[in-house]
Amino acid sequence: MLTPSSGLRVWLYTQPADMRKSYNGLSALVKHTLGDNPLSGNLFVFVNRRRTQMKILYFDRTGYAIWSKRLEQGQFVIHDKGSVKQLLSFAELQCLLEGIDVRNARHYKRFQLPG
């Protein structure tokens, strides 16, 4: 189960990823292509070329874990902003998983602690 925690960052790999990759392949992709540390505890989101499968790689204190989802109908809505990786909020990740296009959703201003 994916649950948000403070300081958790979600990185979306905007290029199509090979869904045959597992722990070693995805962690190598994070390290060499994204230039990030796969042991950081952040969530790294990968989607295939047809946008019907998603894998999320993360490290949870004792080892790697992969969360996977395959859609039976429809596609994940990914907006490529020109970079290889894109920072998402946990709410945006949830919208992505539920098929909600965040570009068309209205976001109302909320209070946020400075810092």
C-alpha positions, 0 to 999 in steps of 0.5 A: 500500500502506498501511503504518503509521508512527510518529505516523500517525493514522487518522480515520474520518468516521462519516457516510455519504460520497459516493463520487463525490468525489475528491481535491478533494471529500474534502480539502474534507470533511476541512478544512471538516467534520472541521476538520482539515488534509488535508495533515497526512499522516494517513489519513482514512477515508470509507464510503458509506451502504450501507457497501459502499465505502471511500476513504482519503485521505492526503497523502504528501510529494508529493501526495494519494493515495486508496486505495479498496475496494469489497466484493462481499459484506457491509458494513463495520462502523462504530460511530457514537459520536455524533461526526463523526470517530473516531480509530482505531488502525492495527490497528482500521483493518485489522480494519475492512478485514477485516470484524472487529468490534472491539467483540466482539474481546478486546484483551489488555494490552500494554507501551507506552512512556510518552510 
